[in-house]
Amino acid sequence: MLVSEVRQSLSHRTGYARLPRRVLASAYHYVRWELPLMRAADRIIAVSDEIARSLGRWFGVASKRIEVVYNGVDTGRFRPDTERAASIRRALASARTRPWCYS
């Protein structure tokens, strides 16, 4: 998480000036809130195996306390309409080629 904060700060125009504050804020949040909450919880729900592994690596949470519940979608109900998608793409492509006129 800290590496992500550093990368995000350095990619910004004023990143070097913001870096110390972001690092301290991230460390405070981790030590004050995340670590105690993760250790006090009886069970933790993760939405992927990678997040479950990260909980063990970063917070020391035992794997027996983590339940993985994957995000799900009813593909019978929510499926892409390929004809509609194609017509929308055509409309957007033609709108991009037309010159815009503001009055």
Distance bins in CASP14 RR format, pairs under 12 A and 6 or more apart:
PFRMAT RR
TARGET T0000
AUTHOR 0000-0000-0000
RMODE 2
METHOD distances of the structure
MODEL  1
1 7 0 0 0 0 0 1 0 0 0 0 0
1 8 0 0 0 0 0 1 0 0 0 0 0
1 22 0 0 0 0 0 1 0 0 0 0 0
1 23 0 0 0 0 0 1 0 0 0 0 0
1 25 0 0 0 0 0 1 0 0 0 0 0
1 26 1 0 0 1 0 0 0 0 0 0 0
1 27 0 0 0 0 1 0 0 0 0 0 0
1 29 0 0 0 0 1 0 0 0 0 0 0
1 30 1 0 0 1 0 0 0 0 0 0 0
1 31 0 0 0 0 0 1 0 0 0 0 0
1 34 0 0 0 0 1 0 0 0 0 0 0
1 35 0 0 0 0 0 1 0 0 0 0 0
1 54 0 0 0 0 1 0 0 0 0 0 0
1 55 0 0 0 0 0 1 0 0 0 0 0
1 57 0 0 0 0 0 1 0 0 0 0 0
1 58 1 0 0 1 0 0 0 0 0 0 0
1 59 0 0 0 0 0 1 0 0 0 0 0
2 8 0 0 0 0 0 1 0 0 0 0 0
2 9 0 0 0 0 0 1 0 0 0 0 0
2 19 0 0 0 0 0 1 0 0 0 0 0
2 22 0 0 0 0 1 0 0 0 0 0 0
2 23 1 0 0 1 0 0 0 0 0 0 0
2 24 0 0 0 0 0 1 0 0 0 0 0
2 25 0 0 0 0 0 1 0 0 0 0 0
2 26 1 0 1 0 0 0 0 0 0 0 0
2 27 1 0 0 1 0 0 0 0 0 0 0
2 28 0 0 0 0 0 1 0 0 0 0 0
2 29 0 0 0 0 0 1 0 0 0 0 0
2 30 0 0 0 0 1 0 0 0 0 0 0
2 31 0 0 0 0 0 1 0 0 0 0 0
2 58 0 0 0 0 1 0 0 0 0 0 0
3 9 0 0 0 0 0 1 0 0 0 0 0
3 10 0 0 0 0 0 1 0 0 0 0 0
3 22 0 0 0 0 0 1 0 0 0 0 0
3 23 0 0 0 0 0 1 0 0 0 0 0
3 26 0 0 0 0 0 1 0 0 0 0 0
3 58 0 0 0 0 0 1 0 0 0 0 0
4 10 0 0 0 0 0 1 0 0 0 0 0
4 11 0 0 0 0 0 1 0 0 0 0 0
4 22 0 0 0 0 0 1 0 0 0 0 0
4 23 0 0 0 0 0 1 0 0 0 0 0
4 26 0 0 0 0 1 0 0 0 0 0 0
4 54 0 0 0 0 0 1 0 0 0 0 0
4 58 0 0 0 0 0 1 0 0 0 0 0
5 11 0 0 0 0 0 1 0 0 0 0 0
5 12 0 0 0 0 0 1 0 0 0 0 0
5 15 0 0 0 0 0 1 0 0 0 0 0
5 18 0 0 0 0 1 0 0 0 0 0 0
5 19 0 0 0 0 1 0 0 0 0 0 0
5 20 0 0 0 0 0 1 0 0 0 0 0
5 21 0 0 0 0 0 1 0 0 0 0 0
5 22 1 0 1 0 0 0 0 0 0 0 0
5 23 1 0 0 1 0 0 0 0 0 0 0
5 24 0 0 0 0 0 1 0 0 0 0 0
5 25 0 0 0 0 1 0 0 0 0 0 0
5 26 1 0 1 0 0 0 0 0 0 0 0
5 27 0 0 0 0 1 0 0 0 0 0 0
5 28 0 0 0 0 0 1 0 0 0 0 0
5 29 0 0 0 0 0 1 0 0 0 0 0
5 30 0 0 0 0 0 1 0 0 0 0 0
6 12 0 0 0 0 0 1 0 0 0 0 0
6 15 0 0 0 0 1 0 0 0 0 0 0
6 16 0 0 0 0 0 1 0 0 0 0 0
6 18 0 0 0 0 0 1 0 0 0 0 0
6 19 1 0 0 1 0 0 0 0 0 0 0
6 20 0 0 0 0 0 1 0 0 0 0 0
6 22 1 0 0 1 0 0 0 0 0 0 0
6 23 1 0 0 1 0 0 0 0 0 0 0
6 26 0 0 0 0 1 0 0 0 0 0 0
6 27 0 0 0 0 0 1 0 0 0 0 0
7 15 0 0 0 0 0 1 0 0 0 0 0
7 19 0 0 0 0 0 1 0 0 0 0 0
7 22 0 0 0 0 0 1 0 0 0 0 0
7 23 0 0 0 0 0 1 0 0 0 0 0
8 15 0 0 0 0 1 0 0 0 0 0 0
8 18 0 0 0 0 1 0 0 0 0 0 0
8 19 0 0 0 0 1 0 0 0 0 0 0
8 22 1 0 0 1 0 0 0 0 0 0 0
8 23 0 0 0 0 0 1 0 0 0 0 0
8 26 0 0 0 0 0 1 0 0 0 0 0
9 15 1 0 1 0 0 0 0 0 0 0 0
9 16 1 0 0 1 0 0 0 0 0 0 0
9 17 0 0 0 0 1 0 0 0 0 0 0
9 18 1 0 1 0 0 0 0 0 0 0 0
9 19 1 0 1 0 0 0 0 0 0 0 0
9 20 0 0 0 0 1 0 0 0 0 0 0
9 21 0 0 0 0 1 0 0 0 0 0 0
9 22 1 0 1 0 0 0 0 0 0 0 0
9 23 1 0 0 1 0 0 0 0 0 0 0
9 24 0 0 0 0 0 1 0 0 0 0 0
9 25 0 0 0 0 0 1 0 0 0 0 0
9 26 0 0 0 0 1 0 0 0 0 0 0
10 16 1 0 0 1 0 0 0 0 0 0 0
10 17 0 0 0 0 0 1 0 0 0 0 0
10 18 0 0 0 0 1 0 0 0 0 0 0
10 19 1 0 0 1 0 0 0 0 0 0 0
10 22 0 0 0 0 0 1 0 0 0 0 0
10 23 0 0 0 0 0 1 0 0 0 0 0
11 18 0 0 0 0 0 1 0 0 0 0 0
11 19 0 0 0 0 0 1 0 0 0 0 0
11 22 0 0 0 0 0 1 0 0 0 0 0
12 18 1 0 0 1 0 0 0 0 0 0 0
12 19 0 0 0 0 1 0 0 0 0 0 0
12 22 0 0 0 0 1 0 0 0 0 0 0
14 21 0 0 0 0 0 1 0 0 0 0 0
14 22 0 0 0 0 0 1 0 0 0 0 0
15 21 0 0 0 0 0 1 0 0 0 0 0
15 22 0 0 0 0 1 0 0 0 0 0 0
15 23 0 0 0 0 0 1 0 0 0 0 0
16 22 0 0 0 0 0 1 0 0 0 0 0
16 23 0 0 0 0 0 1 0 0 0 0 0
18 24 0 0 0 0 0 1 0 0 0 0 0
18 25 0 0 0 0 1 0 0 0 0 0 0
18 26 0 0 0 0 0 1 0 0 0 0 0
19 25 0 0 0 0 0 1 0 0 0 0 0
19 26 0 0 0 0 0 1 0 0 0 0 0
20 26 0 0 0 0 0 1 0 0 0 0 0
20 27 0 0 0 0 0 1 0 0 0 0 0
21 27 0 0 0 0 0 1 0 0 0 0 0
21 28 0 0 0 0 0 1 0 0 0 0 0
22 28 0 0 0 0 0 1 0 0 0 0 0
22 29 0 0 0 0 0 1 0 0 0 0 0
23 29 0 0 0 0 0 1 0 0 0 0 0
23 30 0 0 0 0 0 1 0 0 0 0 0
24 30 0 0 0 0 0 1 0 0 0 0 0
24 31 0 0 0 0 0 1 0 0 0 0 0
24 32 0 0 0 0 0 1 0 0 0 0 0
25 31 0 0 0 0 0 1 0 0 0 0 0
25 32 0 0 0 0 0 1 0 0 0 0 0
25 33 0 0 0 0 0 1 0 0 0 0 0
26 32 0 0 0 0 0 1 0 0 0 0 0
26 33 0 0 0 0 0 1 0 0 0 0 0
26 34 0 0 0 0 1 0 0 0 0 0 0
26 58 0 0 0 0 0 1 0 0 0 0 0
27 33 0 0 0 0 0 1 0 0 0 0 0
27 34 0 0 0 0 0 1 0 0 0 0 0
27 35 0 0 0 0 0 1 0 0 0 0 0
28 34 0 0 0 0 0 1 0 0 0 0 0
28 35 0 0 0 0 0 1 0 0 0 0 0
29 35 0 0 0 0 1 0 0 0 0 0 0
29 36 0 0 0 0 0 1 0 0 0 0 0
29 37 0 0 0 0 0 1 0 0 0 0 0
30 36 0 0 0 0 1 0 0 0 0 0 0
30 37 0 0 0 0 0 1 0 0 0 0 0
30 38 0 0 0 0 1 0 0 0 0 0 0
30 58 0 0 0 0 1 0 0 0 0 0 0
30 59 0 0 0 0 1 0 0 0 0 0 0
31 37 0 0 0 0 0 1 0 0 0 0 0
31 38 0 0 0 0 0 1 0 0 0 0 0
31 39 0 0 0 0 0 1 0 0 0 0 0
31 59 0 0 0 0 0 1 0 0 0 0 0
33 39 0 0 0 0 0 1 0 0 0 0 0
33 40 0 0 0 0 0 1 0 0 0 0 0
33 59 0 0 0 0 0 1 0 0 0 0 0
34 40 0 0 0 0 0 1 0 0 0 0 0
34 41 0 0 0 0 0 1 0 0 0 0 0
34 44 0 0 0 0 0 1 0 0 0 0 0
34 54 0 0 0 0 0 1 0 0 0 0 0
34 55 0 0 0 0 0 1 0 0 0 0 0
34 58 0 0 0 0 1 0 0 0 0 0 0
34 59 1 0 0 1 0 0 0 0 0 0 0
34 60 0 0 0 0 0 1 0 0 0 0 0
34 61 0 0 0 0 0 1 0 0 0 0 0
35 41 0 0 0 0 0 1 0 0 0 0 0
35 55 0 0 0 0 0 1 0 0 0 0 0
35 56 0 0 0 0 0 1 0 0 0 0 0
35 58 0 0 0 0 1 0 0 0 0 0 0
35 59 1 0 0 1 0 0 0 0 0 0 0
35 60 0 0 0 0 1 0 0 0 0 0 0
35 61 0 0 0 0 0 1 0 0 0 0 0
36 59 0 0 0 0 1 0 0 0 0 0 0
37 44 0 0 0 0 1 0 0 0 0 0 0
37 55 0 0 0 0 0 1 0 0 0 0 0
37 59 0 0 0 0 1 0 0 0 0 0 0
37 61 0 0 0 0 0 1 0 0 0 0 0
38 44 1 0 0 1 0 0 0 0 0 0 0
38 45 0 0 0 0 0 1 0 0 0 0 0
38 46 0 0 0 0 0 1 0 0 0 0 0
38 51 0 0 0 0 0 1 0 0 0 0 0
38 54 0 0 0 0 0 1 0 0 0 0 0
38 55 1 0 0 1 0 0 0 0 0 0 0
38 56 0 0 0 0 1 0 0 0 0 0 0
38 57 0 0 0 0 0 1 0 0 0 0 0
38 58 0 0 0 0 1 0 0 0 0 0 0
38 59 1 0 1 0 0 0 0 0 0 0 0
38 60 1 0 0 1 0 0 0 0 0 0 0
38 61 1 0 1 0 0 0 0 0 0 0 0
38 62 0 0 0 0 0 1 0 0 0 0 0
38 65 0 0 0 0 1 0 0 0 0 0 0
38 66 0 0 0 0 1 0 0 0 0 0 0
39 55 0 0 0 0 0 1 0 0 0 0 0
39 56 0 0 0 0 0 1 0 0 0 0 0
39 58 0 0 0 0 0 1 0 0 0 0 0
39 59 1 0 0 1 0 0 0 0 0 0 0
39 60 1 0 0 1 0 0 0 0 0 0 0
39 61 1 0 0 1 0 0 0 0 0 0 0
39 62 0 0 0 0 0 1 0 0 0 0 0
39 65 0 0 0 0 1 0 0 0 0 0 0
40 59 0 0 0 0 0 1 0 0 0 0 0
40 61 0 0 0 0 0 1 0 0 0 0 0
40 65 0 0 0 0 0 1 0 0 0 0 0
41 55 0 0 0 0 1 0 0 0 0 0 0
41 59 0 0 0 0 1 0 0 0 0 0 0
41 60 0 0 0 0 0 1 0 0 0 0 0
41 61 1 0 0 1 0 0 0 0 0 0 0
41 62 0 0 0 0 0 1 0 0 0 0 0
41 65 1 0 0 1 0 0 0 0 0 0 0
41 66 0 0 0 0 1 0 0 0 0 0 0
41 67 0 0 0 0 0 1 0 0 0 0 0
42 61 0 0 0 0 0 1 0 0 0 0 0
42 62 0 0 0 0 0 1 0 0 0 0 0
42 64 0 0 0 0 0 1 0 0 0 0 0
42 65 1 0 0 1 0 0 0 0 0 0 0
42 66 0 0 0 0 0 1 0 0 0 0 0
42 67 0 0 0 0 0 1 0 0 0 0 0
43 52 0 0 0 0 0 1 0 0 0 0 0
43 55 0 0 0 0 0 1 0 0 0 0 0
43 61 0 0 0 0 1 0 0 0 0 0 0
43 62 0 0 0 0 0 1 0 0 0 0 0
43 63 0 0 0 0 0 1 0 0 0 0 0
43 64 0 0 0 0 1 0 0 0 0 0 0
43 65 1 0 1 0 0 0 0 0 0 0 0
43 66 1 0 0 1 0 0 0 0 0 0 0
43 67 1 0 1 0 0 0 0 0 0 0 0
43 68 0 0 0 0 0 1 0 0 0 0 0
43 69 0 0 0 0 0 1 0 0 0 0 0
44 51 0 0 0 0 1 0 0 0 0 0 0
44 52 0 0 0 0 1 0 0 0 0 0 0
44 54 0 0 0 0 0 1 0 0 0 0 0
44 55 1 0 0 1 0 0 0 0 0 0 0
44 56 0 0 0 0 1 0 0 0 0 0 0
44 59 0 0 0 0 1 0 0 0 0 0 0
44 60 0 0 0 0 0 1 0 0 0 0 0
44 61 1 0 0 1 0 0 0 0 0 0 0
44 62 0 0 0 0 1 0 0 0 0 0 0
44 63 0 0 0 0 0 1 0 0 0 0 0
44 64 0 0 0 0 0 1 0 0 0 0 0
44 65 1 0 1 0 0 0 0 0 0 0 0
44 66 1 0 1 0 0 0 0 0 0 0 0
44 67 1 0 0 1 0 0 0 0 0 0 0
44 68 0 0 0 0 1 0 0 0 0 0 0
44 69 0 0 0 0 0 1 0 0 0 0 0
45 51 0 0 0 0 1 0 0 0 0 0 0
45 52 0 0 0 0 1 0 0 0 0 0 0
45 55 0 0 0 0 0 1 0 0 0 0 0
45 61 0 0 0 0 0 1 0 0 0 0 0
45 65 0 0 0 0 0 1 0 0 0 0 0
45 66 1 0 0 1 0 0 0 0 0 0 0
45 67 1 0 1 0 0 0 0 0 0 0 0
45 68 1 0 0 1 0 0 0 0 0 0 0
45 69 1 0 1 0 0 0 0 0 0 0 0
45 70 0 0 0 0 0 1 0 0 0 0 0
45 71 0 0 0 0 0 1 0 0 0 0 0
46 52 1 0 1 0 0 0 0 0 0 0 0
46 53 0 0 0 0 1 0 0 0 0 0 0
46 54 0 0 0 0 1 0 0 0 0 0 0
46 55 1 0 0 1 0 0 0 0 0 0 0
46 56 0 0 0 0 1 0 0 0 0 0 0
46 59 0 0 0 0 0 1 0 0 0 0 0
46 61 0 0 0 0 1 0 0 0 0 0 0
46 63 0 0 0 0 0 1 0 0 0 0 0
46 65 0 0 0 0 0 1 0 0 0 0 0
46 66 1 0 1 0 0 0 0 0 0 0 0
46 67 1 0 0 1 0 0 0 0 0 0 0
46 68 1 0 1 0 0 0 0 0 0 0 0
46 69 1 0 0 1 0 0 0 0 0 0 0
46 70 0 0 0 0 1 0 0 0 0 0 0
46 71 0 0 0 0 0 1 0 0 0 0 0
47 54 0 0 0 0 0 1 0 0 0 0 0
47 55 0 0 0 0 0 1 0 0 0 0 0
47 66 0 0 0 0 0 1 0 0 0 0 0
47 67 0 0 0 0 0 1 0 0 0 0 0
47 68 1 0 0 1 0 0 0 0 0 0 0
47 69 1 0 0 1 0 0 0 0 0 0 0
47 70 1 0 0 1 0 0 0 0 0 0 0
47 71 1 0 1 0 0 0 0 0 0 0 0
47 72 0 0 0 0 1 0 0 0 0 0 0
48 54 0 0 0 0 1 0 0 0 0 0 0
48 55 0 0 0 0 0 1 0 0 0 0 0
48 66 0 0 0 0 0 1 0 0 0 0 0
48 67 0 0 0 0 0 1 0 0 0 0 0
48 68 1 0 0 1 0 0 0 0 0 0 0
48 69 0 0 0 0 1 0 0 0 0 0 0
48 70 1 0 0 1 0 0 0 0 0 0 0
48 71 0 0 0 0 1 0 0 0 0 0 0
48 72 0 0 0 0 0 1 0 0 0 0 0
49 55 0 0 0 0 0 1 0 0 0 0 0
49 56 0 0 0 0 0 1 0 0 0 0 0
49 63 0 0 0 0 0 1 0 0 0 0 0
49 66 0 0 0 0 1 0 0 0 0 0 0
49 67 0 0 0 0 0 1 0 0 0 0 0
49 68 1 0 0 1 0 0 0 0 0 0 0
49 69 0 0 0 0 0 1 0 0 0 0 0
49 70 0 0 0 0 1 0 0 0 0 0 0
50 56 0 0 0 0 0 1 0 0 0 0 0
50 57 0 0 0 0 0 1 0 0 0 0 0
50 58 0 0 0 0 0 1 0 0 0 0 0
50 66 0 0 0 0 0 1 0 0 0 0 0
50 68 0 0 0 0 1 0 0 0 0 0 0
50 70 0 0 0 0 0 1 0 0 0 0 0
51 57 0 0 0 0 0 1 0 0 0 0 0
51 58 0 0 0 0 0 1 0 0 0 0 0
51 59 0 0 0 0 0 1 0 0 0 0 0
51 61 0 0 0 0 0 1 0 0 0 0 0
51 66 0 0 0 0 1 0 0 0 0 0 0
51 67 0 0 0 0 0 1 0 0 0 0 0
51 68 1 0 0 1 0 0 0 0 0 0 0
51 69 0 0 0 0 0 1 0 0 0 0 0
51 70 0 0 0 0 0 1 0 0 0 0 0
51 71 0 0 0 0 0 1 0 0 0 0 0
52 58 0 0 0 0 0 1 0 0 0 0 0
52 59 0 0 0 0 0 1 0 0 0 0 0
52 60 0 0 0 0 0 1 0 0 0 0 0
52 61 0 0 0 0 1 0 0 0 0 0 0
52 62 0 0 0 0 0 1 0 0 0 0 0
52 63 1 0 0 1 0 0 0 0 0 0 0
52 64 0 0 0 0 0 1 0 0 0 0 0
52 65 0 0 0 0 0 1 0 0 0 0 0
52 66 1 0 1 0 0 0 0 0 0 0 0
52 67 0 0 0 0 1 0 0 0 0 0 0
52 68 1 0 1 0 0 0 0 0 0 0 0
52 69 0 0 0 0 0 1 0 0 0 0 0
52 70 0 0 0 0 0 1 0 0 0 0 0
53 59 0 0 0 0 0 1 0 0 0 0 0
53 60 0 0 0 0 0 1 0 0 0 0 0
53 61 0 0 0 0 0 1 0 0 0 0 0
53 63 0 0 0 0 1 0 0 0 0 0 0
53 66 0 0 0 0 1 0 0 0 0 0 0
53 68 0 0 0 0 0 1 0 0 0 0 0
54 60 0 0 0 0 0 1 0 0 0 0 0
54 61 0 0 0 0 1 0 0 0 0 0 0
54 63 0 0 0 0 0 1 0 0 0 0 0
54 66 0 0 0 0 0 1 0 0 0 0 0
54 68 0 0 0 0 0 1 0 0 0 0 0
55 61 1 0 1 0 0 0 0 0 0 0 0
55 62 0 0 0 0 1 0 0 0 0 0 0
55 63 0 0 0 0 1 0 0 0 0 0 0
55 64 0 0 0 0 0 1 0 0 0 0 0
55 65 0 0 0 0 1 0 0 0 0 0 0
55 66 1 0 1 0 0 0 0 0 0 0 0
55 67 0 0 0 0 0 1 0 0 0 0 0
55 68 0 0 0 0 0 1 0 0 0 0 0
56 62 1 0 0 1 0 0 0 0 0 0 0
56 63 1 0 0 1 0 0 0 0 0 0 0
56 64 0 0 0 0 0 1 0 0 0 0 0
56 65 0 0 0 0 1 0 0 0 0 0 0
56 66 1 0 0 1 0 0 0 0 0 0 0
57 63 0 0 0 0 0 1 0 0 0 0 0
57 66 0 0 0 0 0 1 0 0 0 0 0
59 65 0 0 0 0 0 1 0 0 0 0 0
59 66 0 0 0 0 0 1 0 0 0 0 0
60 66 0 0 0 0 0 1 0 0 0 0 0
61 67 0 0 0 0 0 1 0 0 0 0 0
72 78 0 0 0 0 1 0 0 0 0 0 0
73 79 0 0 0 0 1 0 0 0 0 0 0
73 80 0 0 0 0 0 1 0 0 0 0 0
79 85 0 0 0 0 0 1 0 0 0 0 0
80 86 0 0 0 0 0 1 0 0 0 0 0
80 88 0 0 0 0 0 1 0 0 0 0 0
81 87 0 0 0 0 1 0 0 0 0 0 0
81 88 0 0 0 0 1 0 0 0 0 0 0
82 88 0 0 0 0 0 1 0 0 0 0 0
82 89 0 0 0 0 0 1 0 0 0 0 0
83 89 0 0 0 0 0 1 0 0 0 0 0
83 90 0 0 0 0 0 1 0 0 0 0 0
84 90 0 0 0 0 0 1 0 0 0 0 0
84 91 0 0 0 0 0 1 0 0 0 0 0
85 91 0 0 0 0 0 1 0 0 0 0 0
85 92 0 0 0 0 0 1 0 0 0 0 0
86 92 0 0 0 0 0 1 0 0 0 0 0
86 93 0 0 0 0 0 1 0 0 0 0 0
87 93 0 0 0 0 0 1 0 0 0 0 0
87 94 0 0 0 0 0 1 0 0 0 0 0
88 94 0 0 0 0 0 1 0 0 0 0 0
88 95 0 0 0 0 0 1 0 0 0 0 0
89 95 0 0 0 0 0 1 0 0 0 0 0
89 96 0 0 0 0 0 1 0 0 0 0 0
90 96 0 0 0 0 0 1 0 0 0 0 0
90 97 0 0 0 0 0 1 0 0 0 0 0
91 97 0 0 0 0 0 1 0 0 0 0 0
91 98 0 0 0 0 0 1 0 0 0 0 0
92 98 0 0 0 0 0 1 0 0 0 0 0
END
